Amino acid sequence: MDDRQLESVIKQISTRQRGILGQEESRRTAVLVPLIRNERGEWSILFEKRASTLRSQAGEICFPGGHIEPSDHNEWEAARRETSEELALDPDKIVYAGDLDILVLSSSLLIYPYVGFVHTKISGLTPNPDEVEEVFAVSLQTLLGTIPDRFDIDLRFEPGEDFPYHLIANGRNYKWRHGKLPEYFYEADGYIIWGLTARILMHFLQFFRKQ
């Protein structure tokens, strides 16, 4: 390799926008943390209860969102489109507020969370019954006053039978790393919010605590 080739590669690296390694092979989804005023005029977060007929995570509490499609110009547009489809809501009533940190999962899933304002009344929403069984809102005051319970899940690596142990130092005696994944549970207004939704919710609420 000559100097010109190396200079060209270094220029590409120095001028590109940093991404996430392996994101091309990952499933990418976008979700919205929707801010809405409840019936008492209090700022609240809107949640969905997934339809019991869904194949995965049926009946669980979540934020609106879904997979990023090739037709979406960016991650925010995907979050707004999915919210609009799930809640049967005019996209113009969903207004961007800001980005939250990208959530990277070991299962090759990237989640792009956003915060946005939903300019409508909760009573006026008619969610898609194929995806959403129920919508409800919990006031920010209630959520900020709720301390989530934490439970840790052990994470272990289990190589397959065809794993090439002969190619690594110490072979079958290799010391694989073990870790723990924290799971948080919010109990608010009779609902249980946990999993990825709870992690994103906690991340958002931390901005209030920093003040």
CYANA upper distance limits for C-alpha pairs under 8 A (distance plus 0.5 A):
  1 MET  CA      5 GLN  CA      6.87
  1 MET  CA      6 LEU  CA      7.55
  2 ASP  CA      6 LEU  CA      7.10
  3 ASP  CA      7 GLU  CA      6.53
  4 ARG  CA      8 SER  CA      6.63
  5 GLN  CA      9 VAL  CA      6.86
  6 LEU  CA     10 ILE  CA      6.66
  7 GLU  CA     11 LYS  CA      6.59
  8 SER  CA     12 GLN  CA      6.89
  9 VAL  CA     13 ILE  CA      6.87
 10 ILE  CA     14 SER  CA      6.57
 11 LYS  CA     15 THR  CA      6.63
 12 GLN  CA     16 ARG  CA      6.50
 19 GLY  CA     23 GLN  CA      8.14
 22 GLY  CA     26 SER  CA      7.14
 23 GLN  CA     27 ARG  CA      8.38
 23 GLN  CA    110 LEU  CA      8.06
 25 GLU  CA    108 SER  CA      7.91
 26 SER  CA    108 SER  CA      5.26
 26 SER  CA    109 LEU  CA      5.84
 26 SER  CA    110 LEU  CA      7.02
 27 ARG  CA     67 HIS  CA      8.05
 27 ARG  CA    108 SER  CA      6.84
 27 ARG  CA    109 LEU  CA      5.31
 27 ARG  CA    110 LEU  CA      6.64
 28 ARG  CA     67 HIS  CA      6.43
 28 ARG  CA     68 ILE  CA      6.32
 28 ARG  CA    109 LEU  CA      6.47
 28 ARG  CA    110 LEU  CA      5.33
 28 ARG  CA    111 ILE  CA      6.51
 28 ARG  CA    112 TYR  CA      8.14
 29 THR  CA     65 GLY  CA      7.67
 29 THR  CA     66 GLY  CA      5.68
 29 THR  CA     67 HIS  CA      4.67
 29 THR  CA     68 ILE  CA      5.71
 29 THR  CA     75 GLU  CA      8.30
 29 THR  CA     78 ALA  CA      8.45
 29 THR  CA    109 LEU  CA      8.14
 29 THR  CA    110 LEU  CA      6.75
 29 THR  CA    111 ILE  CA      5.42
 29 THR  CA    112 TYR  CA      6.70
 30 ALA  CA     65 GLY  CA      6.01
 30 ALA  CA     66 GLY  CA      6.19
 30 ALA  CA     67 HIS  CA      6.94
 30 ALA  CA     68 ILE  CA      6.96
 30 ALA  CA     75 GLU  CA      6.45
 30 ALA  CA     76 TRP  CA      7.56
 30 ALA  CA     78 ALA  CA      6.62
 30 ALA  CA     79 ALA  CA      5.38
 30 ALA  CA    111 ILE  CA      6.03
 30 ALA  CA    112 TYR  CA      5.02
 30 ALA  CA    113 PRO  CA      6.23
 30 ALA  CA    114 TYR  CA      8.13
 31 VAL  CA     63 PHE  CA      6.73
 31 VAL  CA     64 PRO  CA      6.17
 31 VAL  CA     65 GLY  CA      4.50
 31 VAL  CA     66 GLY  CA      6.94
 31 VAL  CA     79 ALA  CA      5.54
 31 VAL  CA    111 ILE  CA      7.70
 31 VAL  CA    112 TYR  CA      6.78
 31 VAL  CA    113 PRO  CA      5.37
 31 VAL  CA    114 TYR  CA      6.77
 32 LEU  CA     63 PHE  CA      6.57
 32 LEU  CA     64 PRO  CA      6.22
 32 LEU  CA     65 GLY  CA      6.63
 32 LEU  CA     79 ALA  CA      6.25
 32 LEU  CA     80 ARG  CA      7.77
 32 LEU  CA     83 THR  CA      7.74
 32 LEU  CA    113 PRO  CA      6.29
 32 LEU  CA    114 TYR  CA      5.38
 32 LEU  CA    115 VAL  CA      6.20
 32 LEU  CA    116 GLY  CA      7.13
 33 VAL  CA     45 ILE  CA      7.34
 33 VAL  CA     46 LEU  CA      7.82
 33 VAL  CA     63 PHE  CA      6.70
 33 VAL  CA     64 PRO  CA      8.13
 33 VAL  CA    113 PRO  CA      7.63
 33 VAL  CA    114 TYR  CA      6.47
 33 VAL  CA    115 VAL  CA      5.23
 33 VAL  CA    116 GLY  CA      6.82
 33 VAL  CA    201 LEU  CA      8.26
 34 PRO  CA     45 ILE  CA      6.09
 34 PRO  CA     46 LEU  CA      5.92
 34 PRO  CA     47 PHE  CA      8.31
 34 PRO  CA     63 PHE  CA      8.27
 34 PRO  CA    115 VAL  CA      6.58
 34 PRO  CA    116 GLY  CA      5.68
 34 PRO  CA    117 PHE  CA      6.18
 34 PRO  CA    118 VAL  CA      6.53
 35 LEU  CA     43 TRP  CA      7.12
 35 LEU  CA     44 SER  CA      6.19
 35 LEU  CA     45 ILE  CA      5.35
 35 LEU  CA     46 LEU  CA      6.89
 35 LEU  CA    115 VAL  CA      7.82
 35 LEU  CA    116 GLY  CA      6.52
 35 LEU  CA    117 PHE  CA      5.25
 35 LEU  CA    118 VAL  CA      6.43
 36 ILE  CA     43 TRP  CA      6.25
 36 ILE  CA     44 SER  CA      5.79
 36 ILE  CA     45 ILE  CA      6.55
 36 ILE  CA     46 LEU  CA      6.98
 36 ILE  CA    117 PHE  CA      6.66
 36 ILE  CA    118 VAL  CA      5.84
 36 ILE  CA    119 HIS  CA      7.25
 36 ILE  CA    120 THR  CA      7.98
 36 ILE  CA    121 LYS  CA      8.32
 36 ILE  CA    122 ILE  CA      8.43
 36 ILE  CA    137 ALA  CA      8.23
 37 ARG  CA     41 GLY  CA      5.59
 37 ARG  CA     42 GLU  CA      5.66
 37 ARG  CA     43 TRP  CA      5.06
 37 ARG  CA     44 SER  CA      6.15
 37 ARG  CA    121 LYS  CA      7.85
 38 ASN  CA     42 GLU  CA      5.95
 38 ASN  CA     43 TRP  CA      7.03
 38 ASN  CA     44 SER  CA      6.74
 38 ASN  CA    121 LYS  CA      7.82
 38 ASN  CA    122 ILE  CA      7.34
 38 ASN  CA    137 ALA  CA      7.28
 38 ASN  CA    139 SER  CA      7.93
 39 GLU  CA    121 LYS  CA      8.21
 39 GLU  CA    122 ILE  CA      8.22
 42 GLU  CA    139 SER  CA      6.85
 42 GLU  CA    140 LEU  CA      8.38
 43 TRP  CA    139 SER  CA      6.35
 43 TRP  CA    140 LEU  CA      6.59
 44 SER  CA    137 ALA  CA      6.31
 44 SER  CA    138 VAL  CA      5.73
 44 SER  CA    139 SER  CA      4.32
 44 SER  CA    140 LEU  CA      5.48
 44 SER  CA    141 GLN  CA      8.48
 45 ILE  CA    137 ALA  CA      5.81
 45 ILE  CA    138 VAL  CA      5.99
 45 ILE  CA    139 SER  CA      6.75
 45 ILE  CA    140 LEU  CA      7.11
 46 LEU  CA     63 PHE  CA      8.00
 46 LEU  CA    135 VAL  CA      7.52
 46 LEU  CA    136 PHE  CA      6.29
 46 LEU  CA    137 ALA  CA      4.80
 46 LEU  CA    138 VAL  CA      7.22
 47 PHE  CA     61 ILE  CA      7.19
 47 PHE  CA     62 CYS  CA      6.43
 47 PHE  CA     63 PHE  CA      5.86
 47 PHE  CA     64 PRO  CA      7.82
 47 PHE  CA    135 VAL  CA      6.23
 47 PHE  CA    136 PHE  CA      6.00
 47 PHE  CA    137 ALA  CA      6.43
 47 PHE  CA    138 VAL  CA      8.40
 48 GLU  CA     61 ILE  CA      6.13
 48 GLU  CA     62 CYS  CA      5.83
 48 GLU  CA     63 PHE  CA      6.44
 48 GLU  CA     64 PRO  CA      7.17
 48 GLU  CA    132 VAL  CA      6.88
 48 GLU  CA    133 GLU  CA      8.01
 48 GLU  CA    134 GLU  CA      6.34
 48 GLU  CA    135 VAL  CA      5.04
 48 GLU  CA    136 PHE  CA      7.06
 49 LYS  CA     59 GLY  CA      6.24
 49 LYS  CA     60 GLU  CA      6.05
 49 LYS  CA     61 ILE  CA      5.02
 49 LYS  CA     62 CYS  CA      6.81
 49 LYS  CA    132 VAL  CA      6.38
 49 LYS  CA    133 GLU  CA      6.04
 49 LYS  CA    134 GLU  CA      5.56
 49 LYS  CA    135 VAL  CA      6.70
 50 ARG  CA     54 LEU  CA      7.89
 50 ARG  CA     57 GLN  CA      7.82
 50 ARG  CA     58 ALA  CA      6.02
 50 ARG  CA     59 GLY  CA      5.22
 50 ARG  CA     60 GLU  CA      5.96
 50 ARG  CA     61 ILE  CA      6.81
 50 ARG  CA     62 CYS  CA      7.57
 50 ARG  CA    131 GLU  CA      6.46
 50 ARG  CA    132 VAL  CA      5.19
 50 ARG  CA    133 GLU  CA      6.07
 50 ARG  CA    134 GLU  CA      7.77
 51 ALA  CA     58 ALA  CA      6.24
 51 ALA  CA     59 GLY  CA      6.08
 51 ALA  CA    129 PRO  CA      7.31
 51 ALA  CA    130 ASP  CA      6.90
 51 ALA  CA    131 GLU  CA      5.60
 51 ALA  CA    132 VAL  CA      5.21
 51 ALA  CA    133 GLU  CA      4.95
 51 ALA  CA    134 GLU  CA      8.32
 52 SER  CA     58 ALA  CA      5.18
 52 SER  CA     59 GLY  CA      5.45
 52 SER  CA    133 GLU  CA      7.65
 53 THR  CA     58 ALA  CA      6.97
 53 THR  CA    130 ASP  CA      7.93
 54 LEU  CA     58 ALA  CA      5.66
 54 LEU  CA    130 ASP  CA      8.25
 54 LEU  CA    131 GLU  CA      7.47
 59 GLY  CA    133 GLU  CA      8.15
 60 GLU  CA    193 ILE  CA      8.47
 61 ILE  CA    192 ILE  CA      7.73
 61 ILE  CA    193 ILE  CA      6.33
 61 ILE  CA    194 TRP  CA      8.10
 61 ILE  CA    197 THR  CA      7.98
 62 CYS  CA    193 ILE  CA      8.11
 62 CYS  CA    197 THR  CA      6.06
 63 PHE  CA    197 THR  CA      7.05
 64 PRO  CA     79 ALA  CA      8.02
 64 PRO  CA     82 GLU  CA      7.16
 64 PRO  CA     83 THR  CA      5.64
 64 PRO  CA     86 GLU  CA      7.49
 65 GLY  CA     78 ALA  CA      8.07
 65 GLY  CA     79 ALA  CA      5.75
 65 GLY  CA     80 ARG  CA      8.21
 65 GLY  CA     82 GLU  CA      5.48
 65 GLY  CA     83 THR  CA      6.26
 66 GLY  CA     78 ALA  CA      7.97
 66 GLY  CA     79 ALA  CA      7.49
 66 GLY  CA     82 GLU  CA      6.48
 67 HIS  CA     78 ALA  CA      7.91
 68 ILE  CA     72 ASP  CA      7.08
 68 ILE  CA     75 GLU  CA      7.13
 68 ILE  CA     78 ALA  CA      5.93
 68 ILE  CA     79 ALA  CA      8.44
 69 GLU  CA     78 ALA  CA      7.59
 72 ASP  CA     77 GLU  CA      6.43
 72 ASP  CA     78 ALA  CA      6.12
 73 HIS  CA     77 GLU  CA      6.91
 73 HIS  CA     78 ALA  CA      8.34
 74 ASN  CA     78 ALA  CA      7.11
 75 GLU  CA     79 ALA  CA      6.89
 75 GLU  CA    112 TYR  CA      7.21
 76 TRP  CA     80 ARG  CA      6.73
 76 TRP  CA     96 TYR  CA      8.43
 76 TRP  CA    114 TYR  CA      7.48
 77 GLU  CA     81 ARG  CA      6.45
 78 ALA  CA     82 GLU  CA      6.54
 79 ALA  CA     83 THR  CA      6.64
 79 ALA  CA    113 PRO  CA      8.47
 79 ALA  CA    114 TYR  CA      7.97
 80 ARG  CA     84 SER  CA      6.53
 80 ARG  CA     91 PRO  CA      7.07
 80 ARG  CA     94 ILE  CA      7.12
 81 ARG  CA     85 GLU  CA      6.67
 81 ARG  CA     91 PRO  CA      7.40
 82 GLU  CA     86 GLU  CA      6.54
 83 THR  CA     87 LEU  CA      6.47
 83 THR  CA     88 ALA  CA      8.49
 83 THR  CA     89 LEU  CA      8.04
 84 SER  CA     88 ALA  CA      5.94
 84 SER  CA     89 LEU  CA      5.17
 84 SER  CA     90 ASP  CA      6.63
 84 SER  CA     91 PRO  CA      6.04
 84 SER  CA     94 ILE  CA      8.31
 85 GLU  CA     89 LEU  CA      7.35
 85 GLU  CA    128 ASN  CA      7.82
 86 GLU  CA    127 PRO  CA      6.10
 86 GLU  CA    128 ASN  CA      5.74
 86 GLU  CA    131 GLU  CA      7.17
 86 GLU  CA    132 VAL  CA      7.33
 87 LEU  CA    125 LEU  CA      6.76
 87 LEU  CA    126 THR  CA      6.47
 87 LEU  CA    127 PRO  CA      4.53
 87 LEU  CA    128 ASN  CA      6.58
 88 ALA  CA    125 LEU  CA      7.62
 88 ALA  CA    126 THR  CA      6.54
 88 ALA  CA    127 PRO  CA      6.18
 88 ALA  CA    128 ASN  CA      7.07
 89 LEU  CA     93 LYS  CA      7.66
 89 LEU  CA    125 LEU  CA      7.72
 90 ASP  CA     94 ILE  CA      7.97
 93 LYS  CA    117 PHE  CA      8.32
 93 LYS  CA    118 VAL  CA      6.27
 93 LYS  CA    119 HIS  CA      5.54
 93 LYS  CA    120 THR  CA      7.51
 94 ILE  CA    116 GLY  CA      7.02
 94 ILE  CA    117 PHE  CA      6.24
 94 ILE  CA    118 VAL  CA      5.31
 94 ILE  CA    119 HIS  CA      7.02
 95 VAL  CA    116 GLY  CA      5.83
 95 VAL  CA    117 PHE  CA      5.55
 95 VAL  CA    118 VAL  CA      7.04
 95 VAL  CA    119 HIS  CA      8.36
 96 TYR  CA    114 TYR  CA      8.22
 96 TYR  CA    115 VAL  CA      7.13
 96 TYR  CA    116 GLY  CA      5.06
 96 TYR  CA    117 PHE  CA      7.11
 97 ALA  CA    114 TYR  CA      8.03
 97 ALA  CA    115 VAL  CA      5.82
 97 ALA  CA    116 GLY  CA      5.12
 97 ALA  CA    117 PHE  CA      7.23
 98 GLY  CA    114 TYR  CA      6.39
 98 GLY  CA    115 VAL  CA      5.76
 98 GLY  CA    116 GLY  CA      7.36
 99 ASP  CA    113 PRO  CA      6.96
 99 ASP  CA    114 TYR  CA      5.14
 99 ASP  CA    115 VAL  CA      6.75
100 LEU  CA    112 TYR  CA      7.87
100 LEU  CA    113 PRO  CA      5.84
100 LEU  CA    114 TYR  CA      5.98
100 LEU  CA    115 VAL  CA      7.61
100 LEU  CA    203 HIS  CA      8.31
100 LEU  CA    204 PHE  CA      7.75
101 ASP  CA    112 TYR  CA      7.67
101 ASP  CA    113 PRO  CA      7.32
102 ILE  CA    110 LEU  CA      7.43
102 ILE  CA    111 ILE  CA      6.26
102 ILE  CA    112 TYR  CA      5.43
102 ILE  CA    113 PRO  CA      7.01
103 LEU  CA    110 LEU  CA      6.33
103 LEU  CA    111 ILE  CA      5.51
103 LEU  CA    112 TYR  CA      7.10
103 LEU  CA    113 PRO  CA      8.32
104 VAL  CA    108 SER  CA      8.02
104 VAL  CA    109 LEU  CA      6.76
104 VAL  CA    110 LEU  CA      5.42
104 VAL  CA    111 ILE  CA      7.11
105 LEU  CA    109 LEU  CA      5.80
105 LEU  CA    110 LEU  CA      6.90
113 PRO  CA    200 ILE  CA      7.88
120 THR  CA    124 GLY  CA      7.48
120 THR  CA    125 LEU  CA      8.30
121 LYS  CA    125 LEU  CA      7.50
122 ILE  CA    135 VAL  CA      8.44
122 ILE  CA    136 PHE  CA      7.98
122 ILE  CA    137 ALA  CA      8.32
127 PRO  CA    131 GLU  CA      8.42
127 PRO  CA    132 VAL  CA      6.48
127 PRO  CA    133 GLU  CA      8.18
127 PRO  CA    134 GLU  CA      7.96
127 PRO  CA    135 VAL  CA      8.02
128 ASN  CA    132 VAL  CA      6.17
128 ASN  CA    133 GLU  CA      8.48
129 PRO  CA    133 GLU  CA      6.24
138 VAL  CA    142 THR  CA      7.23
138 VAL  CA    143 LEU  CA      7.44
138 VAL  CA    188 ALA  CA      7.75
138 VAL  CA    189 ASP  CA      7.59
139 SER  CA    143 LEU  CA      6.93
140 LEU  CA    144 LEU  CA      6.45
141 GLN  CA    145 GLY  CA      6.74
142 THR  CA    146 THR  CA      6.85
142 THR  CA    188 ALA  CA      7.76
143 LEU  CA    188 ALA  CA      7.52
144 LEU  CA    205 LEU  CA      7.29
146 THR  CA    186 TYR  CA      7.47
146 THR  CA    187 GLU  CA      8.00
146 THR  CA    188 ALA  CA      7.79
147 ILE  CA    186 TYR  CA      7.60
148 PRO  CA    184 TYR  CA      6.35
148 PRO  CA    185 PHE  CA      5.64
148 PRO  CA    186 TYR  CA      5.18
148 PRO  CA    187 GLU  CA      7.82
149 ASP  CA    184 TYR  CA      6.06
149 ASP  CA    185 PHE  CA      5.60
149 ASP  CA    186 TYR  CA      7.24
150 ARG  CA    182 PRO  CA      6.97
150 ARG  CA    183 GLU  CA      6.13
150 ARG  CA    184 TYR  CA      5.13
150 ARG  CA    185 PHE  CA      6.98
151 PHE  CA    182 PRO  CA      6.34
151 PHE  CA    183 GLU  CA      5.73
151 PHE  CA    184 TYR  CA      7.05
152 ASP  CA    180 LYS  CA      6.38
152 ASP  CA    181 LEU  CA      5.97
152 ASP  CA    182 PRO  CA      4.93
152 ASP  CA    183 GLU  CA      6.40
153 ILE  CA    180 LYS  CA      5.87
153 ILE  CA    181 LEU  CA      5.50
153 ILE  CA    182 PRO  CA      6.78
153 ILE  CA    183 GLU  CA      7.71
154 ASP  CA    178 HIS  CA      7.91
154 ASP  CA    179 GLY  CA      6.51
154 ASP  CA    180 LYS  CA      5.11
154 ASP  CA    181 LEU  CA      6.93
155 LEU  CA    178 HIS  CA      6.29
155 LEU  CA    179 GLY  CA      5.52
155 LEU  CA    180 LYS  CA      5.98
155 LEU  CA    181 LEU  CA      7.31
156 ARG  CA    177 ARG  CA      7.86
156 ARG  CA    178 HIS  CA      5.73
156 ARG  CA    179 GLY  CA      7.38
157 PHE  CA    176 TRP  CA      7.19
157 PHE  CA    177 ARG  CA      7.91
157 PHE  CA    178 HIS  CA      7.71
159 PRO  CA    163 PHE  CA      6.47
164 PRO  CA    168 ILE  CA      8.06
165 TYR  CA    171 GLY  CA      5.07
165 TYR  CA    172 ARG  CA      6.36
166 HIS  CA    171 GLY  CA      6.08
167 LEU  CA    171 GLY  CA      7.78
168 ILE  CA    174 TYR  CA      8.35
169 ALA  CA    174 TYR  CA      7.34
170 ASN  CA    174 TYR  CA      5.52
183 GLU  CA    194 TRP  CA      7.53
183 GLU  CA    195 GLY  CA      6.53
183 GLU  CA    199 ARG  CA      8.24
184 TYR  CA    194 TRP  CA      6.09
184 TYR  CA    195 GLY  CA      7.06
184 TYR  CA    198 ALA  CA      6.48
184 TYR  CA    199 ARG  CA      7.29
185 PHE  CA    192 ILE  CA      7.14
185 PHE  CA    193 ILE  CA      6.20
185 PHE  CA    194 TRP  CA      5.05
185 PHE  CA    195 GLY  CA      7.98
185 PHE  CA    198 ALA  CA      7.08
186 TYR  CA    191 TYR  CA      8.47
186 TYR  CA    192 ILE  CA      6.23
186 TYR  CA    193 ILE  CA      5.47
186 TYR  CA    194 TRP  CA      6.81
186 TYR  CA    198 ALA  CA      7.41
187 GLU  CA    191 TYR  CA      6.15
187 GLU  CA    192 ILE  CA      5.25
187 GLU  CA    193 ILE  CA      6.90
188 ALA  CA    192 ILE  CA      7.18
188 ALA  CA    193 ILE  CA      8.32
193 ILE  CA    197 THR  CA      7.23
193 ILE  CA    198 ALA  CA      6.23
194 TRP  CA    198 ALA  CA      5.06
194 TRP  CA    199 ARG  CA      8.00
195 GLY  CA    199 ARG  CA      6.99
196 LEU  CA    200 ILE  CA      6.71
197 THR  CA    201 LEU  CA      6.51
198 ALA  CA    202 MET  CA      6.47
199 ARG  CA    203 HIS  CA      6.75
200 ILE  CA    204 PHE  CA      6.81
201 LEU  CA    205 LEU  CA      6.68
202 MET  CA    206 GLN  CA      6.67
203 HIS  CA    207 PHE  CA      7.86
204 PHE  CA    208 PHE  CA      8.26
205 LEU  CA    209 ARG  CA      7.26
206 GLN  CA    210 LYS  CA      6.75
207 PHE  CA    211 GLN  CA      7.49
